Structures are given as C-alpha cells and as structure tokens.
C-alpha cells in the first residue's frame, strides 16, 4: 500500500508540473466517477410482539423452555409493553448476530455488552465480573490474579469459539507465565448435553481442578447447584493492564437505527429496576454494586 500511495503521489506531482509548464493551454480535467456505497435496508421492528433471538441451550441465560434469567427479563419487558414474547432460537456461535438481529428474524438480543459493535445497546441493566470458584472446604480464598499460588494450583478457564479462542482469564494467566497448570473448558461444551457450560464448575466440585475462573453469572448459578459448597469471589484487578477488563456492563441489544424500540426498553429497565434485581438475585448473578458473592451452595443440601 505504501509503494502504491507513493506512486500515485509522484504521478500527481508530474501532472501538476506539466500543467504549469503549459500555462498557455487550458488544463482539461476528466470527469470523476464514484461508486455509491450500497444503501442499508432498514428492517422495522415488530409492533405486535417483542421478538427475541436467544440460545436454546445456554443456562443460566436462556433455553427453549424459557428457564433462564434473560428469558424472565425479556418476559418482564414484553409484559410491561403489553406485548407477547416471540423467540427465534439460534445457537450462539460465530455468525449469531448476522443471522438473527441483522437479518431481521428478531429485534432484540438480551445480555449484550455495552458499546457492542454489532448492535445498538440500551443502558446496562446489570454489571458483573469474572469470578474465582473453589471448594469452600479448601479454604483457598483466592481473589487476585497476582496470588502466587496460581502458579502451582490446577486452574480451569473457559475457551470461547470453535477455534478455542482464549477468554480474558487465559490471557491474564499467560501474561504472567502461568500456562502448564491451566486446563481449558469450552463455553459451548457438548451441545447435545443439557447445560454444557456447567462442566467447568463440575470439575471444581470433583477436584479435577483446584479452582476455576469463569464469567460471574455462570459461576454463581452453577456454583449454587453443586452438592459441595463453593466459594465465589470476584477477580481482581478489575482491569488487568494494559487493557484487559474483567468487569462488564450488560445491556439489551437492538438493531442500529431502532431508536424508538431502544428508548421503550430503557424506560422499562428503569421502571422495573427492582424486579430485575430480584430476578438476578434468584439466579445468584454476582454484581459489582455491593452484592455479596461469597459462599454459595444448593439450598437444602
């Protein structure tokens, strides 16, 4: 690209000098033709239903039985807008947004990070963090990525994507030279199984790993369902330098340009704040707002 730009610059200078040398003749410039960019086709949102695209096997967030906390929050929003919820189920893999929200098969995707590049996002309705998960009887009490014990403990981390892309904890550990004692668990797991993302928490309870570093809602929900009580502690630092965040604001995603729908949803999120907080608490979602994320266990065990 550099050589091409330089060639164009030299050519332009030559033409300029030639024009100056023949000042007695009027310069003739050819008409310029530009290719117009393709116009974005606007897909209007439904006026009769809250159309949501979601993963059918992704608890604690969503499933096709509508048992996830994002299912419940979507129902709350739809009810407040006097609309039914209509779902399009699509596994959250690469291409999820292209084939759902951008294709117009739905108007809403729950649980989208704030400032997400593939959608317009509402104001966040919760703020969560990655967490350390360990057996309570181990008394590890690890809360920092800089704890020297991480160099010798067996650590489970989540891998994202079909190509095993690393999540923030794996990057943070690798940056500290902690590699050989780290075991990866895919977020997707075996999709034919119910709750495939639970495997990493099962590994903590079984002792296959000493602790896991997982996204907070997953750790809180599945940690509460284990027979052995587990400790859930927020990861620190919240921002691992130079720029590796472990805390994220979570919003509702809509298509860009759907400002009216976005405003309606934000109004409901503000009005039903306490109801949303209760739903998040029911699912043991750790929140970076003073909510306790200490020891959790299955009720009655």
Protein Blocks (a to p, Z undefined) as FASTA:
>chain_A
ZZmmmmmmmmmmmmmmmmmmmmmbccdddddddddddddddddddfkbccddddfblcfk
bcckopafklmmmmmmmmmnopacddddddddehklmmmmmnopafbdehiaehiakbcc
dddfbdcdddddddfklonopabfklmklmmmccddddedjkopacfklmmmmmnopakl
pccddfklpmkbghkllmmmmmmmnomambdcddfklmmmmmmmpmbdcdddddddfbdc
fbdcfbdcddddddehilmlmmmmmmmmmmmmmmmmmmmmmnopacdehpacbddddehZ
Z
